[in-house]
């Protein structure tokens, strides 16, 4: 049963991935800890780390 569920989940994810767009239409911007906006480039892949603290 678990094997069938994982196979079905993989098929659904594959179909959803195929329906997506190659690039985002608008640039992705986030705010850093100082409140400055940081934009990610759209022309090449980028990796960012999201670390949060609760104080």
PQR file of N, CA, C, O and H, with PARSE charges and radii, in Angstrom:
ATOM      1  N   UNK A   1       0.822  -1.197   0.000 -0.4000 1.5000
ATOM      2  CA  UNK A   1       0.000   0.000   0.000 -0.0000 2.0000
ATOM      3  C   UNK A   1       0.866   1.261   0.000  0.5500 1.7000
ATOM      4  O   UNK A   1       0.589   2.214  -0.728 -0.5500 1.4000
ATOM      5  N   UNK A   2       1.912   1.256   0.820 -0.4000 1.5000
ATOM      6  CA  UNK A   2       2.786   2.423   0.878 -0.0000 2.0000
ATOM      7  C   UNK A   2       3.519   2.611  -0.448  0.5500 1.7000
ATOM      8  O   UNK A   2       3.769   3.740  -0.871 -0.5500 1.4000
ATOM      9  H   UNK A   2       2.137   0.481   1.411  0.4000 1.0000
ATOM     10  N   UNK A   3       3.858   1.511  -1.095 -0.4000 1.5000
ATOM     11  CA  UNK A   3       4.554   1.580  -2.380 -0.0000 2.0000
ATOM     12  C   UNK A   3       3.663   2.214  -3.451  0.5500 1.7000
ATOM     13  O   UNK A   3       4.132   3.009  -4.265 -0.5500 1.4000
ATOM     14  H   UNK A   3       3.655   0.594  -0.752  0.4000 1.0000
ATOM     15  N   UNK A   4       2.394   1.862  -3.444 -0.4000 1.5000
ATOM     16  CA  UNK A   4       1.455   2.441  -4.405 -0.0000 2.0000
ATOM     17  C   UNK A   4       1.269   3.936  -4.155  0.5500 1.7000
ATOM     18  O   UNK A   4       1.203   4.730  -5.094 -0.5500 1.4000
ATOM     19  H   UNK A   4       2.013   1.216  -2.783  0.4000 1.0000
ATOM     20  N   UNK A   5       1.187   4.307  -2.880 -0.4000 1.5000
ATOM     21  CA  UNK A   5       1.025   5.719  -2.535 -0.0000 2.0000
ATOM     22  C   UNK A   5       2.230   6.530  -2.981  0.5500 1.7000
ATOM     23  O   UNK A   5       2.065   7.617  -3.534 -0.5500 1.4000
ATOM     24  H   UNK A   5       1.241   3.662  -2.118  0.4000 1.0000
ATOM     25  N   UNK A   6       3.432   6.029  -2.755 -0.4000 1.5000
ATOM     26  CA  UNK A   6       4.641   6.744  -3.155 -0.0000 2.0000
ATOM     27  C   UNK A   6       4.719   6.864  -4.678  0.5500 1.7000
ATOM     28  O   UNK A   6       5.136   7.899  -5.197 -0.5500 1.4000
ATOM     29  H   UNK A   6       3.566   5.146  -2.305  0.4000 1.0000
ATOM     30  N   UNK A   7       4.322   5.816  -5.391 -0.4000 1.5000
ATOM     31  CA  UNK A   7       4.318   5.856  -6.849 -0.0000 2.0000
ATOM     32  C   UNK A   7       3.317   6.896  -7.354  0.5500 1.7000
ATOM     33  O   UNK A   7       3.621   7.660  -8.270 -0.5500 1.4000
ATOM     34  H   UNK A   7       3.983   4.975  -4.970  0.4000 1.0000
ATOM     35  N   UNK A   8       2.135   6.925  -6.761 -0.4000 1.5000
ATOM     36  CA  UNK A   8       1.118   7.898  -7.149 -0.0000 2.0000
ATOM     37  C   UNK A   8       1.579   9.319  -6.838  0.5500 1.7000
ATOM     38  O   UNK A   8       1.362  10.229  -7.638 -0.5500 1.4000
ATOM     39  H   UNK A   8       1.889   6.305  -6.016  0.4000 1.0000
ATOM     40  N   UNK A   9       2.206   9.514  -5.697 -0.4000 1.5000
ATOM     41  CA  UNK A   9       2.729  10.826  -5.333 -0.0000 2.0000
ATOM     42  C   UNK A   9       3.810  11.274  -6.314  0.5500 1.7000
ATOM     43  O   UNK A   9       3.848  12.442  -6.702 -0.5500 1.4000
ATOM     44  H   UNK A   9       2.383   8.775  -5.047  0.4000 1.0000
ATOM     45  N   UNK A  10       4.686  10.357  -6.715 -0.4000 1.5000
ATOM     46  CA  UNK A  10       5.737  10.692  -7.675 -0.0000 2.0000
ATOM     47  C   UNK A  10       5.141  11.088  -9.027  0.5500 1.7000
ATOM     48  O   UNK A  10       5.629  12.024  -9.660 -0.5500 1.4000
ATOM     49  H   UNK A  10       4.655   9.409  -6.400  0.4000 1.0000
ATOM     50  N   UNK A  11       4.116  10.404  -9.470 -0.4000 1.5000
ATOM     51  CA  UNK A  11       3.461  10.734 -10.742 -0.0000 2.0000
ATOM     52  C   UNK A  11       2.807  12.115 -10.664  0.5500 1.7000
ATOM     53  O   UNK A  11       2.918  12.908 -11.600 -0.5500 1.4000
ATOM     54  H   UNK A  11       3.720   9.643  -8.956  0.4000 1.0000
ATOM     55  N   UNK A  12       2.128  12.403  -9.556 -0.4000 1.5000
ATOM     56  CA  UNK A  12       1.475  13.704  -9.396 -0.0000 2.0000
ATOM     57  C   UNK A  12       2.517  14.820  -9.387  0.5500 1.7000
ATOM     58  O   UNK A  12       2.321  15.849 -10.034 -0.5500 1.4000
ATOM     59  H   UNK A  12       2.038  11.759  -8.797  0.4000 1.0000
ATOM     60  N   UNK A  13       3.620  14.633  -8.664 -0.4000 1.5000
ATOM     61  CA  UNK A  13       4.672  15.648  -8.635 -0.0000 2.0000
ATOM     62  C   UNK A  13       5.302  15.846 -10.008  0.5500 1.7000
ATOM     63  O   UNK A  13       5.631  16.972 -10.381 -0.5500 1.4000
ATOM     64  H   UNK A  13       3.779  13.797  -8.139  0.4000 1.0000
ATOM     65  N   UNK A  14       5.471  14.778 -10.751 -0.4000 1.5000
ATOM     66  CA  UNK A  14       6.026  14.883 -12.096 -0.0000 2.0000
ATOM     67  C   UNK A  14       5.104  15.681 -13.012  0.5500 1.7000
ATOM     68  O   UNK A  14       5.571  16.512 -13.790 -0.5500 1.4000
ATOM     69  H   UNK A  14       5.203  13.863 -10.448  0.4000 1.0000
ATOM     70  N   UNK A  15       3.816  15.436 -12.927 -0.4000 1.5000
ATOM     71  CA  UNK A  15       2.850  16.169 -13.754 -0.0000 2.0000
ATOM     72  C   UNK A  15       2.817  17.642 -13.358  0.5500 1.7000
ATOM     73  O   UNK A  15       2.791  18.514 -14.227 -0.5500 1.4000
ATOM     74  H   UNK A  15       3.436  14.760 -12.295  0.4000 1.0000
ATOM     75  N   UNK A  16       2.816  17.929 -12.056 -0.4000 1.5000
ATOM     76  CA  UNK A  16       2.806  19.325 -11.609 -0.0000 2.0000
ATOM     77  C   UNK A  16       4.076  20.054 -12.020  0.5500 1.7000
ATOM     78  O   UNK A  16       4.024  21.234 -12.368 -0.5500 1.4000
ATOM     79  H   UNK A  16       2.837  17.221 -11.350  0.4000 1.0000
ATOM     80  N   UNK A  17       5.201  19.379 -11.986 -0.4000 1.5000
ATOM     81  CA  UNK A  17       6.460  19.987 -12.402 -0.0000 2.0000
ATOM     82  C   UNK A  17       6.453  20.277 -13.898  0.5500 1.7000
ATOM     83  O   UNK A  17       6.966  21.310 -14.331 -0.5500 1.4000
ATOM     84  H   UNK A  17       5.243  18.420 -11.704  0.4000 1.0000
ATOM     85  N   UNK A  18       5.889  19.396 -14.674 -0.4000 1.5000
ATOM     86  CA  UNK A  18       5.845  19.586 -16.124 -0.0000 2.0000
ATOM     87  C   UNK A  18       4.937  20.750 -16.512  0.5500 1.7000
ATOM     88  O   UNK A  18       5.136  21.358 -17.564 -0.5500 1.4000
ATOM     89  H   UNK A  18       5.472  18.558 -14.323  0.4000 1.0000
ATOM     90  N   UNK A  19       3.956  21.066 -15.691 -0.4000 1.5000
ATOM     91  CA  UNK A  19       3.027  22.158 -16.005 -0.0000 2.0000
ATOM     92  C   UNK A  19       3.564  23.523 -15.599  0.5500 1.7000
ATOM     93  O   UNK A  19       2.978  24.542 -15.966 -0.5500 1.4000
ATOM     94  H   UNK A  19       3.794  20.572 -14.837  0.4000 1.0000
ATOM     95  N   UNK A  20       4.646  23.569 -14.863 -0.4000 1.5000
ATOM     96  CA  UNK A  20       5.179  24.841 -14.373 -0.0000 2.0000
ATOM     97  C   UNK A  20       5.935  25.601 -15.445  0.5500 1.7000
ATOM     98  O   UNK A  20       6.210  25.080 -16.526 -0.5500 1.4000
ATOM     99  H   UNK A  20       5.121  22.742 -14.565  0.4000 1.0000
ATOM    100  N   UNK A  21       6.268  26.846 -15.125 -0.4000 1.5000
ATOM    101  CA  UNK A  21       7.030  27.690 -16.037 -0.0000 2.0000
ATOM    102  C   UNK A  21       8.517  27.532 -15.752  0.5500 1.7000
ATOM    103  O   UNK A  21       8.914  27.134 -14.657 -0.5500 1.4000
ATOM    104  H   UNK A  21       6.045  27.270 -14.246  0.4000 1.0000
ATOM    105  N   UNK A  22       9.337  27.851 -16.755 -0.4000 1.5000
ATOM    106  CA  UNK A  22      10.780  27.725 -16.594 -0.0000 2.0000
ATOM    107  C   UNK A  22      11.344  28.768 -15.640  0.5500 1.7000
ATOM    108  O   UNK A  22      12.218  28.460 -14.830 -0.5500 1.4000
ATOM    109  H   UNK A  22       9.015  28.174 -17.645  0.4000 1.0000
ATOM    110  N   UNK A  23      10.856  29.989 -15.729 -0.4000 1.5000
ATOM    111  CA  UNK A  23      11.355  31.070 -14.887 -0.0000 2.0000
ATOM    112  C   UNK A  23      10.190  31.856 -14.313  0.5500 1.7000
ATOM    113  O   UNK A  23       9.085  31.853 -14.857 -0.5500 1.4000
ATOM    114  H   UNK A  23      10.146  30.240 -16.387  0.4000 1.0000
ATOM    115  N   UNK A  24      10.457  32.524 -13.213 -0.4000 1.5000
ATOM    116  CA  UNK A  24       9.446  33.389 -12.612 -0.0000 2.0000
ATOM    117  C   UNK A  24       9.266  34.636 -13.473  0.5500 1.7000
ATOM    118  O   UNK A  24      10.208  35.096 -14.117 -0.5500 1.4000
ATOM    119  H   UNK A  24      11.354  32.527 -12.771  0.4000 1.0000
ATOM    120  N   UNK A  25       8.078  35.167 -13.478 -0.4000 1.5000
ATOM    121  CA  UNK A  25       7.798  36.358 -14.276 -0.0000 2.0000
ATOM    122  C   UNK A  25       8.390  37.613 -13.643  0.5500 1.7000
ATOM    123  O   UNK A  25       8.837  38.518 -14.348 -0.5500 1.4000
ATOM    124  H   UNK A  25       7.312  34.793 -12.954  0.4000 1.0000
ATOM    125  N   UNK A  26       8.393  37.664 -12.319 -0.4000 1.5000
ATOM    126  CA  UNK A  26       8.915  38.822 -11.598 -0.0000 2.0000
ATOM    127  C   UNK A  26      10.122  38.395 -10.775  0.5500 1.7000
ATOM    128  O   UNK A  26      10.212  37.233 -10.378 -0.5500 1.4000
ATOM    129  H   UNK A  26       8.030  36.929 -11.747  0.4000 1.0000
ATOM    130  N   UNK A  27      11.046  39.305 -10.512 -0.4000 1.5000
ATOM    131  CA  UNK A  27      12.201  38.940  -9.684 -0.0000 2.0000
ATOM    132  C   UNK A  27      11.772  38.611  -8.255  0.5500 1.7000
ATOM    133  O   UNK A  27      10.814  39.182  -7.734 -0.5500 1.4000
ATOM    134  H   UNK A  27      10.973  40.249 -10.834  0.4000 1.0000
ATOM    135  N   UNK A  28      12.484  37.697  -7.643 -0.4000 1.5000
ATOM    136  CA  UNK A  28      12.196  37.287  -6.273 -0.0000 2.0000
ATOM    137  C   UNK A  28      12.966  38.203  -5.334  0.5500 1.7000
ATOM    138  O   UNK A  28      14.193  38.283  -5.409 -0.5500 1.4000
ATOM    139  H   UNK A  28      13.262  37.233  -8.066  0.4000 1.0000
ATOM    140  N   UNK A  29      12.260  38.888  -4.457 -0.4000 1.5000
ATOM    141  CA  UNK A  29      12.917  39.782  -3.501 -0.0000 2.0000
ATOM    142  C   UNK A  29      12.511  39.394  -2.090  0.5500 1.7000
ATOM    143  O   UNK A  29      11.343  39.116  -1.817 -0.5500 1.4000
ATOM    144  H   UNK A  29      11.264  38.824  -4.396  0.4000 1.0000
ATOM    145  N   UNK A  30      13.484  39.379  -1.209 -0.4000 1.5000
ATOM    146  CA  UNK A  30      13.274  39.100   0.209 -0.0000 2.0000
ATOM    147  C   UNK A  30      13.920  40.200   1.019  0.5500 1.7000
ATOM    148  O   UNK A  30      14.743  40.956   0.503 -0.5500 1.4000
ATOM    149  H   UNK A  30      14.433  39.604  -1.431  0.4000 1.0000
ATOM    150  N   UNK A  31      13.555  40.296   2.279 -0.4000 1.5000
ATOM    151  CA  UNK A  31      14.184  41.271   3.169 -0.0000 2.0000
ATOM    152  C   UNK A  31      15.126  40.546   4.120  0.5500 1.7000
ATOM    153  O   UNK A  31      14.794  39.490   4.659 -0.5500 1.4000
ATOM    154  H   UNK A  31      12.886  39.682   2.698  0.4000 1.0000
ATOM    155  N   UNK A  32      16.312  41.132   4.319 -0.4000 1.5000
ATOM    156  CA  UNK A  32      17.254  40.550   5.263 -0.0000 2.0000
ATOM    157  C   UNK A  32      16.985  41.075   6.670  0.5500 1.7000
ATOM    158  O   UNK A  32      16.019  41.804   6.894 -0.5500 1.4000
ATOM    159  H   UNK A  32      16.582  41.990   3.881  0.4000 1.0000
ATOM    160  N   UNK A  33      17.848  40.698   7.618 -0.4000 1.5000
ATOM    161  CA  UNK A  33      17.627  41.064   9.013 -0.0000 2.0000
ATOM    162  C   UNK A  33      17.692  42.569   9.256  0.5500 1.7000
ATOM    163  O   UNK A  33      17.163  43.050  10.259 -0.5500 1.4000
ATOM    164  H   UNK A  33      18.633  40.105   7.436  0.4000 1.0000
ATOM    165  N   UNK A  34      18.324  43.317   8.366 -0.4000 1.5000
ATOM    166  CA  UNK A  34      18.420  44.772   8.511 -0.0000 2.0000
ATOM    167  C   UNK A  34      17.283  45.507   7.811  0.5500 1.7000
ATOM    168  O   UNK A  34      17.194  46.732   7.900 -0.5500 1.4000
ATOM    169  H   UNK A  34      18.754  42.927   7.552  0.4000 1.0000
ATOM    170  N   UNK A  35      16.421  44.782   7.121 -0.4000 1.5000
ATOM    171  CA  UNK A  35      15.311  45.406   6.410 -0.0000 2.0000
ATOM    172  C   UNK A  35      15.624  45.764   4.975  0.5500 1.7000
ATOM    173  O   UNK A  35      14.782  46.339   4.286 -0.5500 1.4000
ATOM    174  H   UNK A  35      16.494  43.788   7.049  0.4000 1.0000
ATOM    175  N   UNK A  36      16.826  45.433   4.506 -0.4000 1.5000
ATOM    176  CA  UNK A  36      17.201  45.707   3.113 -0.0000 2.0000
ATOM    177  C   UNK A  36      16.593  44.651   2.200  0.5500 1.7000
ATOM    178  O   UNK A  36      16.535  43.474   2.555 -0.5500 1.4000
ATOM    179  H   UNK A  36      17.510  44.965   5.065  0.4000 1.0000
ATOM    180  N   UNK A  37      16.141  45.075   1.027 -0.4000 1.5000
ATOM    181  CA  UNK A  37      15.595  44.129   0.059 -0.0000 2.0000
ATOM    182  C   UNK A  37      16.726  43.486  -0.729  0.5500 1.7000
ATOM    183  O   UNK A  37      17.635  44.166  -1.205 -0.5500 1.4000
ATOM    184  H   UNK A  37      16.188  46.032   0.740  0.4000 1.0000
ATOM    185  N   UNK A  38      16.656  42.166  -0.860 -0.4000 1.5000
ATOM    186  CA  UNK A  38      17.659  41.400  -1.593 -0.0000 2.0000
ATOM    187  C   UNK A  38      16.951  40.712  -2.749  0.5500 1.7000
ATOM    188  O   UNK A  38      15.973  39.995  -2.534 -0.5500 1.4000
ATOM    189  H   UNK A  38      15.917  41.614  -0.473  0.4000 1.0000
ATOM    190  N   UNK A  39      17.432  40.919  -3.976 -0.4000 1.5000
ATOM    191  CA  UNK A  39      16.833  40.310  -5.165 -0.0000 2.0000
ATOM    192  C   UNK A  39      17.698  39.147  -5.632  0.5500 1.7000
ATOM    193  O   UNK A  39      18.927  39.223  -5.605 -0.5500 1.4000
ATOM    194  H   UNK A  39      18.227  41.501  -4.150  0.4000 1.0000
ATOM    195  N   UNK A  40      17.049  38.077  -6.055 -0.4000 1.5000
ATOM    196  CA  UNK A  40      17.753  36.910  -6.565 -0.0000 2.0000
ATOM    197  C   UNK A  40      17.788  36.968  -8.088  0.5500 1.7000
ATOM    198  O   UNK A  40      16.795  37.341  -8.713 -0.5500 1.4000
ATOM    199  H   UNK A  40      16.051  38.015  -6.077  0.4000 1.0000
ATOM    200  N   UNK A  41      18.906  36.609  -8.689 -0.4000 1.5000
ATOM    201  CA  UNK A  41      19.006  36.658 -10.154 -0.0000 2.0000
ATOM    202  C   UNK A  41      18.116  35.600 -10.800  0.5500 1.7000
ATOM    203  O   UNK A  41      17.939  34.512 -10.253 -0.5500 1.4000
ATOM    204  H   UNK A  41      19.713  36.306  -8.182  0.4000 1.0000
ATOM    205  N   UNK A  42      17.563  35.921 -11.951 -0.4000 1.5000
ATOM    206  CA  UNK A  42      16.699  35.001 -12.681 -0.0000 2.0000
ATOM    207  C   UNK A  42      17.435  34.259 -13.786  0.5500 1.7000
ATOM    208  O   UNK A  42      16.923  33.266 -14.302 -0.5500 1.4000
ATOM    209  H   UNK A  42      17.707  36.805 -12.395  0.4000 1.0000
ATOM    210  N   UNK A  43      18.626  34.719 -14.161 -0.4000 1.5000
ATOM    211  CA  UNK A  43      19.317  34.124 -15.300 -0.0000 2.0000
ATOM    212  C   UNK A  43      20.105  32.869 -14.943  0.5500 1.7000
ATOM    213  O   UNK A  43      20.451  32.100 -15.839 -0.5500 1.4000
ATOM    214  H   UNK A  43      19.042  35.526 -13.742  0.4000 1.0000
ATOM    215  N   UNK A  44      20.399  32.634 -13.669 -0.4000 1.5000
ATOM    216  CA  UNK A  44      21.143  31.441 -13.275 -0.0000 2.0000
ATOM    217  C   UNK A  44      20.605  30.924 -11.945  0.5500 1.7000
ATOM    218  O   UNK A  44      20.022  31.692 -11.180 -0.5500 1.4000
ATOM    219  H   UNK A  44      20.118  33.259 -12.941  0.4000 1.0000
ATOM    220  N   UNK A  45      20.787  29.656 -11.660 -0.4000 1.5000
ATOM    221  CA  UNK A  45      20.291  29.092 -10.400 -0.0000 2.0000
ATOM    222  C   UNK A  45      21.016  29.696  -9.206  0.5500 1.7000
ATOM    223  O   UNK A  45      22.200  30.024  -9.288 -0.5500 1.4000
ATOM    224  H   UNK A  45      21.261  29.032 -12.282  0.4000 1.0000
ATOM    225  N   UNK A  46      20.308  29.838  -8.113 -0.4000 1.5000
ATOM    226  CA  UNK A  46      20.919  30.367  -6.894 -0.0000 2.0000
ATOM    227  C   UNK A  46      20.412  29.575  -5.694  0.5500 1.7000
ATOM    228  O   UNK A  46      19.305  29.038  -5.707 -0.5500 1.4000
ATOM    229  H   UNK A  46      19.347  29.571  -8.046  0.4000 1.0000
ATOM    230  N   UNK A  47      21.234  29.516  -4.670 -0.4000 1.5000
ATOM    231  CA  UNK A  47      20.894  28.816  -3.435 -0.0000 2.0000
ATOM    232  C   UNK A  47      20.906  29.839  -2.312  0.5500 1.7000
ATOM    233  O   UNK A  47      21.843  30.631  -2.198 -0.5500 1.4000
ATOM    234  H   UNK A  47      22.133  29.953  -4.660  0.4000 1.0000
ATOM    235  N   UNK A  48      19.881  29.826  -1.492 -0.4000 1.5000
ATOM    236  CA  UNK A  48      19.873  30.715  -0.335 -0.0000 2.0000
ATOM    237  C   UNK A  48      19.444  29.918   0.892  0.5500 1.7000
ATOM    238  O   UNK A  48      18.714  28.933   0.786 -0.5500 1.4000
ATOM    239  H   UNK A  48      19.120  29.183  -1.584  0.4000 1.0000
ATOM    240  N   UNK A  49      19.906  30.359   2.047 -0.4000 1.5000
ATOM    241  CA  UNK A  49      19.579  29.704   3.306 -0.0000 2.0000
ATOM    242  C   UNK A  49      18.619  30.586   4.083  0.5500 1.7000
ATOM    243  O   UNK A  49      18.839  31.789   4.224 -0.5500 1.4000
ATOM    244  H   UNK A  49      20.498  31.159   2.134  0.4000 1.0000
ATOM    245  N   UNK A  50      17.565  29.987   4.581 -0.4000 1.5000
ATOM    246  CA  UNK A  50      16.570  30.712   5.365 -0.0000 2.0000
ATOM    247  C   UNK A  50      16.704  30.268   6.811  0.5500 1.7000
ATOM    248  O   UNK A  50      16.345  29.143   7.159 -0.5500 1.4000
ATOM    249  H   UNK A  50      17.386  29.010   4.467  0.4000 1.0000
ATOM    250  N   UNK A  51      17.219  31.152   7.651 -0.4000 1.5000
ATOM    251  CA  UNK A  51      17.402  30.854   9.068 -0.0000 2.0000
ATOM    252  C   UNK A  51      16.607  31.883   9.853  0.5500 1.7000
ATOM    253  O   UNK A  51      16.722  33.085   9.613 -0.5500 1.4000
ATOM    254  H   UNK A  51      17.510  32.066   7.369  0.4000 1.0000
ATOM    255  N   UNK A  52      15.816  31.415  10.776 -0.4000 1.5000
ATOM    256  CA  UNK A  52      15.012  32.324  11.579 -0.0000 2.0000
ATOM    257  C   UNK A  52      15.238  32.039  13.058  0.5500 1.7000
ATOM    258  O   UNK A  52      15.563  30.918  13.448 -0.5500 1.4000
ATOM    259  H   UNK A  52      15.723  30.438  10.971  0.4000 1.0000
ATOM    260  N   UNK A  53      15.065  33.054  13.857 -0.4000 1.5000
ATOM    261  CA  UNK A  53      15.165  32.888  15.309 -0.0000 2.0000
ATOM    262  C   UNK A  53      13.952  33.531  15.953  0.5500 1.7000
ATOM    263  O   UNK A  53      13.442  34.543  15.473 -0.5500 1.4000
ATOM    264  H   UNK A  53      14.801  33.966  13.540  0.4000 1.0000
ATOM    265  N   UNK A  54      13.511  32.954  17.012 -0.4000 1.5000
ATOM    266  CA  UNK A  54      12.404  33.509  17.781 -0.0000 2.0000
ATOM    267  C   UNK A  54      12.972  34.100  19.052  0.5500 1.7000
ATOM    268  O   UNK A  54      13.557  33.389  19.869 -0.5500 1.4000
ATOM    269  H   UNK A  54      13.925  32.132  17.402  0.4000 1.0000
ATOM    270  N   UNK A  55      12.800  35.404  19.221 -0.4000 1.5000
ATOM    271  CA  UNK A  55      13.327  36.052  20.426 -0.0000 2.0000
ATOM    272  C   UNK A  55      12.211  36.689  21.208  0.5500 1.7000
ATOM    273  O   UNK A  55      12.455  37.285  22.257 -0.5500 1.4000
ATOM    274  H   UNK A  55      12.325  35.982  18.557  0.4000 1.0000
TER
END
